[in-house]
Structures are given as C-alpha cells and as structure tokens.
Amino acid sequence: MSCVFVVDANRTPLDPVHPGRARWLLKQKKAAILRRYPFTILLKTEHTDEPGQLLRLKIDPGSKTTGIAVVNDTTGQVVFAAEVHHRGQVIKKRLDDRRGVRRSRRQRKTRYRPARWANRRKKEGWLAPSIESRIHNVITWVNRIRRWCPIGAISQELVKFDLQKMEHPEITGREYQQGTLYGYELREYLLQKWQRRCSYCQQENVPLQVEHIVPRAKGGTNRASNVCLACDACNKAKGTQDLAVFLAKKPDLLKKIQAQAKAPLKDAAAVNATRWHLYQRLKATGLPIECGSGGLTKYNRTQRGLEKTHWLDSCCVGMSTPKLLGTTHVRPLFIQAMGHGSRQMCVTDATGFPKQHKARCKHSFGYQTGDIVKAIIPKGKYRGTYEGRIIIRHRPSFRLGTFDVHPQYLRCIHRADGFRYAQKGDGNSSHP
C-alpha cells in the first residue's frame, strides 16, 4: 500500500514510512496526524538527519485527469500515487452561464450599447480560465507534495524523446524511422479516440489494427481523421470497400463513425495549450526536470506489463523509469477539484431571474461547505458512523451524503481545501 508522509517538528519532510510504522508512532504518542488526505504524520521531535533518498515526482498531464506519482528511482518502489480530476468544463459552463445572464440583464435594463470587446487587452501569456485551472491544480499538488516528501527531481510528459538516437547515435534511414517508438504516438491517440474497441463490431479486449476509413487504394491518407481501429475480422471484411458500402445496412453506425472521425481535438488542444506553461512553472521550483513523450510513456508501460490508468502512466514518464516498478499494493488517491465556492450573493434560475439569497457568512457552527467530517449518530433512522463531505446550511441541519445531520454529531477530520478525496475501494461520500 502507499507509504505515509512524515515531517518532523520543524515541518521538514523526512523519508516516507510504511503504514504499520506510522500506526506504531501514533500509538506510542511519538507522532500526531497532520493531514488526512494524503495521510501525513507530524513527529514530536526534531530530526537533523538528511533524508536517505531523494525521490522523483512524476506527472502525466491530461485534459480531464492528471496522473501524479512519487517514485524511488533506486528501488523502483512507488511511494505515492494520485489522480487529479480537473474542473475545466465546469468553469467554462459557468462562465457561459454568467455571460448569458449579464447580457440579458443589460438588454432588460439599459438601452442598447455597442460591443466594446475591441478595446480589451490581455496580458502576455494569458490563458483561458478553464485552461489556467488545470495548471493551478497540478502546481498546487506539486507544492504540497514537496512540503511533505523529500523530492529531488521532476519528470513531466511533454516532448518527444528520441530513444533511438540516444541508444544508437549513428542510426539513419528506414531503421531509424521504424525504431523502438515507431507508431506509438498515433496508436495511443487512436486508442483514446475510439475507446480501445473495434469501430465496426465494438468488441473490446481483442487485438486491434489501424484501419483506413477511406482505403489507401482509393486515395485515402494516413491523417488521424481518416484512420480508426478495427479487429482482424472486420478489417479483412471491409477490405478496400467504401465505408458507406460496407455499412449500408447499419446507417446509425455509419453516422456515428463519420462523426467520431471528425470529432474536434478539444482535449488534445487543452493539453497542448498548457504543457509549456506548466513546464515553465515547474522549472521555477528550481528542481531538475526530465521530459518525455506520450509514446515513451506507453512504451515504458507496455514493457512492464502495466494496465492503462492515469497514475500508472505517470509512473512510466521519462527515461528515468526503473525497469521494475513496485505498484502491487499501491492505492492511488483520487482527487477532484471542487473550487472554493462562489461570491455570488443571489442565485439565479436558467432564465436569469433571482431564486435564492445567499448569506454573507461562509461558516456556520464552525464548519463550511467542503469540510470532510466524521458523524457519529447515536439514534434514529440513520444511526451509525459516517464519513464524508458536508454541505452547510445556516441552520443546524447539514447535508452529509443523502441525509441531513445536526452539527453536534460531527467532528471535522479534514478542512475544506478546494478538493474532494477518495481512495480505491472506499465507499464514503467523498469519492469523486
């Protein structure tokens, strides 16, 4: 299982310890719990010894989910793993809603005013709020992990890493073009785009081949918009037929494939827009940064026989990946960005009319929305012990999961910090 972070009395990060060792320190009153997510203990004494081994923080940035892992390069043990789920689409939707409400209000209450967008100026390096939030989420967790764990280097999935040139500097021609990473970039993109299944029969967990929608024999190209995935049987059955002829009896599937083939690359564009900005901000930490491509990440993962998940991808980022990775008992922490609330004092409906007033006070009875609490209810229909994230009201009735609970039965175990947490196998309401 994942190790436990340890800091001394001066908040200096020390070597992570096994959960059994952490339980012993807590039982002997030699340490106290500092944080619940991720679990971190605070020693009650100072330690002058340097950490035994500086660890490597690995990052696999994504549009919707970013994988994070802390790996010991010497032993190959994965010390900590997490998946950060971003809220970029939520931010975009809320900005669109706010824009609509603002425009409708101006139409109702003021005379027509011409658009004034032409006199607006954006600062250099400006990013859309939905894009900026992704970077902030990653940087937040990089800084947090550095406070609790001795990090000596960072690996980020960023650029194409030429493995062939490093191994054989003299390699040229066809041997170089079809080297170790040949085709990995395109195939990884196709697997994501077509959900790792045959485009024609929708079979999963079968060997898939790259299939040209418009056959090469009839002028088709190798562009990503003209290729899909097909199993061996469907690939042979289609042959050089036009897609419309091959799927003449399946018009719904034909429309679906044609639409998906030309689907916008919104997620890929978001990653491309953030990767260099993220790199520059990671560089500002002063730690050495290693970069690797997506194809290299997939190559490392397949060579080690690991399944496709975001946190395992992050373990395989870069050339520094150990040959043996200790991932057997690792329980990744699932982190979902939830924001820090809103300053909106009047909630509106879909048409922009007010429907609810919000109190100015963010706290009630010592709690705020987003706190993770432990509830011990002694009687009634919901008698028992619960843990989860609460939604407060300015009356003694807070929402915990699917029912209300009085604050006298609550005990806060993790203050709201803008994220929701869960680990694989947990059944509490804090799962993303």
Disulfide bonds with the S-S distance in Angstrom:
none
